[in-house]
């Protein structure tokens, strides 16, 4: 099974492609789709969509996984804006006939770092360890995308569990 983990963002959308194989998990590719912050929202969303279509076309994942939306009382606008980014992610996946799964942020963090309120650095280090990388993934959007893919692999197959 090939999993595409996606960390939505309006400037940087992280992605990580992971294969589930008999011996565990294999990191195939990870990176960032960049959208120009100086451009209008609709142009940035198209940049994200086009980048994701390219990633899907190249790596042909079986499933896409995205963090569930969350909102805080002090920043409800952030959730609305992320909803736009998630919308184009779901559209790109649907156009490629790829199912999309979502996990709550705390579940992802618990699955990957054994701490539901883990910080960015903890996630980076946990992903580094899980994939035996020489350095923590940068930027954090890439680590988050890989954590999302890792969570799905652990939750659905049990492979790679601590």
C-alpha positions in Angstrom: 0.0 0.0 0.0 1.3 3.5 -0.9 0.2 6.3 1.4 0.3 10.0 0.6 0.3 12.1 3.8 -0.5 15.8 3.4 -0.1 18.7 5.7 -2.2 21.5 4.3 -1.0 25.1 4.2 -1.7 28.1 2.1 2.0 28.9 1.7 3.6 25.5 2.2 1.7 22.2 1.8 3.9 19.3 3.0 3.6 15.9 1.5 5.2 12.5 2.3 4.8 9.3 0.3 5.3 6.1 2.3 5.1 2.5 1.2 3.9 -0.2 3.5 5.9 -3.4 2.8 6.3 -6.7 4.6 9.3 -5.6 6.6 7.8 -2.2 7.6 7.6 1.3 6.1 9.7 2.8 3.4 9.9 6.5 2.8 9.6 7.0 -1.0 9.5 10.8 -1.3 8.8 13.9 0.8 8.6 17.6 0.0 6.7 20.8 -0.1 4.3 22.4 -2.5 4.8 26.1 -2.4 2.2 28.7 -3.1 3.1 32.4 -3.5 1.8 34.3 -0.5 1.7 37.5 -2.5 -1.0 36.1 -4.8 -4.7 35.9 -4.3 -6.3 33.1 -2.4 -7.8 31.5 -5.6 -4.4 31.5 -7.3 -2.6 30.0 -4.3 -5.3 27.3 -4.1 -4.7 26.5 -7.8 -1.0 26.3 -7.2 -1.6 23.8 -4.4 -4.0 21.8 -6.5 -1.6 21.7 -9.5 1.3 20.7 -7.3 -0.7 17.9 -5.6 -2.0 16.6 -9.0 1.7 16.4 -10.1 2.6 14.5 -6.9 -0.3 12.1 -7.3 0.5 11.5 -11.0 4.1 10.7 -10.3 3.8 8.5 -7.2 0.3 7.0 -7.7 -0.7 6.6 -4.0 -3.5 4.2 -3.0 -4.7 6.5 -0.3 -4.3 10.1 0.8 -4.4 11.1 4.5 -4.9 14.6 5.9 -5.1 16.1 9.4 -8.7 16.9 10.5 -9.6 20.5 10.8 -9.4 22.0 14.2 -10.1 25.5 15.5 -9.4 27.5 18.5 -11.6 30.1 20.0 -9.0 32.8 19.3 -8.2 31.8 15.7 -11.4 30.6 13.9 -10.2 32.3 10.7 -7.3 29.8 10.5 -9.7 26.9 10.3 -11.7 28.5 7.6 -8.6 29.2 5.5 -7.3 25.6 6.1 -10.7 24.4 4.9 -10.0 25.9 1.5 -6.7 24.1 1.3 -8.2 20.8 2.4 -10.9 21.3 -0.2 -8.4 21.4 -3.1 -6.6 18.4 -1.6 -9.9 16.4 -1.5 -10.7 17.5 -5.0 -7.3 16.4 -6.3 -7.6 13.1 -4.6 -11.2 12.6 -5.9 -10.2 13.5 -9.4 -7.6 10.7 -9.2 -10.1 8.3 -7.5 -8.0 8.1 -4.3 -9.8 7.7 -1.0 -9.0 10.3 1.7 -8.8 9.6 5.4 -8.5 12.1 8.2 -7.1 11.9 11.8 -7.4 14.3 14.6 -4.1 16.2 15.4 -3.8 14.6 18.9 -4.2 11.1 17.5 -1.5 11.7 15.0 0.9 13.1 17.6 0.0 10.2 20.0 0.6 7.6 17.3 3.9 9.1 16.2 5.5 10.6 19.3 3.5 8.9 22.1 2.4 12.3 23.3 -0.9 13.8 22.1 0.3 17.4 22.6 3.8 16.9 21.1 5.4 20.0 19.6 6.8 20.4 16.1 10.4 19.4 17.2 9.1 16.2 18.9 7.3 15.3 15.7 10.4 16.0 13.6 12.5 13.8 15.9 9.9 11.0 16.0 9.7 10.9 12.2 13.5 11.0 11.9 13.6 7.9 14.2 10.7 6.1 12.5 12.4 6.4 9.0 16.0 6.2 10.3 16.8 9.5 8.7 20.2 11.3 9.2 18.5 14.5 10.2 15.0 15.7 11.2 12.8 16.5 8.2 12.7 20.2 7.2 10.7 22.2 7.0 8.3 21.0 9.8 5.5 20.7 7.2 7.3 17.7 5.7 7.7 16.1 9.1 4.0 16.7 9.7 3.0 15.1 6.4 5.2 12.1 7.1 3.7 11.8 10.6 0.2 11.8 9.1 1.2 9.0 6.7 2.9 7.1 9.5 -0.2 7.4 11.7 -2.4 5.9 9.0 0.0 3.0 8.5 0.1 2.3 12.2 -3.7 2.7 12.6 -4.6 0.5 9.6 -1.9 -2.1 9.4 -0.1 -2.1 12.8 3.2 -1.9 10.9 5.7 0.4 12.5 4.0 0.6 15.9 6.1 1.4 18.9 
